[in-house]
């Protein structure tokens, strides 16, 4: 039997604005902080209060925004705002869509797609106060030293909310009020539905203001109240790149602090960035200039950094990752990666394995205890356990048209500068000599060599590079050698 839904009747997220101050071809609500789009944060918070229905109102770049929303939350209802401007109209079209099956009853929450730091806890508090007090409308407010641009909260002498005055419509006295409207509300569905029918566009902007619902609700005898938050960041929106950056920095500060309180050591919080979607276990140590993105998961006792960026990487228990850029990789327990390593998608490193300095890997499985220590490339390959890949080894996996696979067994030892020309297989316990070019399969226990007799062309530099620095130095060396080979005299002035 499924649990009873105790959340509000609906949450409506307003996401129709153009966001022109962003000066971007990307719609404002699709800009990202902390690994999620702004509207992605809004959806995450909306779902956290367990609404029976969730609707998002869109307009600017409608198809692009709708596609993104469908990826994030396919069950959410997408509603198009029409030509009539204003937040009141946006909520009205959403309510009409939600009412299409049966009229909503209970609490309807309205929030925005560009308020990424709003938490489910604060939204739940708003709903709880609204329902426990039997309010017609409950508005979330904050007190700001600089309230420029925000609607002001108007209160009666007894402290109840009398209404909201938009900044552009406010008098000089009203502009002095520091308590502001966040734009986030809990409404009684019946009160909201009736009030929206009576709102006009008789204001400075010619818009249908959602704020007018408060006055109409009071006039009808309903109670209007406010929940004041001391955390202004939770009601801050991002209207331009400056505000987006500030919200991103504050979001990251909170994420990093939360992980430290959960048992993660962060040596330099100021240079450590962690996405909302990252998971970190206790006793992990993050060194300066580390960025963890996407679905990255770091197991306990691992050390990551410094100067490391990981996206969708799984780091095993006790692993060490130093000065590495990686994505889509899995690193086993006790493994060691870096410095200056590039992990591309499909890299799987076994327990206690190593991928060392100046190495690039892609679509490769490396067995337990195997080592790729330095200066190489391994792609489209499978490497067994306890194998040592020498310095400068590469898998030549691309023939200009197709990728081919290299299979190297367990217990293999390869000499420096070995090239594996795929497709090729190397058996267990095999060796290769330095500079080998392996074009054919190597049997287990065999030694693969590519040998050619060395030939020295005497005098080549003098003949082909006359007058060069090399030719001059070679001539001097030859003269010294001739001098050293001249027999010593046996009698003054005579040679033997």
Secondary structure as UniProt FT lines:
FT   STRAND          10..15
FT   HELIX           20..22
FT   HELIX           28..30
FT   STRAND          32..33
FT   TURN            34..35
FT   STRAND          36..37
FT   HELIX           38..48
FT   TURN            49..50
FT   STRAND          53..58
FT   TURN            60..61
FT   HELIX           62..72
FT   TURN            74..75
FT   STRAND          77..80
FT   HELIX           87..98
FT   TURN            99..101
FT   STRAND          107..112
FT   TURN            113..114
FT   TURN            116..117
FT   HELIX           120..132
FT   TURN            133..134
FT   STRAND          137..143
FT   TURN            148..149
FT   STRAND          152..155
FT   TURN            157..158
FT   STRAND          161..165
FT   HELIX           167..169
FT   HELIX           172..175
FT   STRAND          179..188
FT   HELIX           189..198
FT   TURN            204..205
FT   TURN            210..211
FT   HELIX           212..219
FT   TURN            220..221
FT   STRAND          224..229
FT   HELIX           232..235
FT   HELIX           241..261
FT   TURN            262..263
FT   STRAND          265..266
FT   HELIX           269..271
FT   STRAND          273..274
FT   TURN            276..277
FT   STRAND          279..280
FT   TURN            282..283
FT   STRAND          285..286
FT   STRAND          290..293
FT   TURN            294..295
FT   STRAND          297..298
FT   TURN            300..301
FT   STRAND          303..304
FT   STRAND          308..311
FT   STRAND          314..315
FT   TURN            317..318
FT   STRAND          320..321
FT   STRAND          324..327
FT   STRAND          330..331
FT   TURN            333..334
FT   STRAND          336..337
FT   STRAND          341..343
FT   TURN            345..346
FT   STRAND          348..349
FT   TURN            351..352
FT   STRAND          354..366
FT   TURN            368..369
FT   STRAND          371..383
FT   TURN            385..386
FT   STRAND          388..389
FT   TURN            391..392
FT   STRAND          394..396
FT   STRAND          406..408
FT   TURN            410..411
FT   STRAND          413..414
FT   TURN            416..417
FT   STRAND          419..421
FT   STRAND          424..426
FT   TURN            428..429
FT   STRAND          431..432
FT   TURN            434..435
FT   STRAND          437..438
FT   TURN            444..445
FT   STRAND          447..448
FT   TURN            458..459
FT   HELIX           460..464
FT   TURN            466..467
FT   HELIX           469..484
FT   TURN            492..493
//
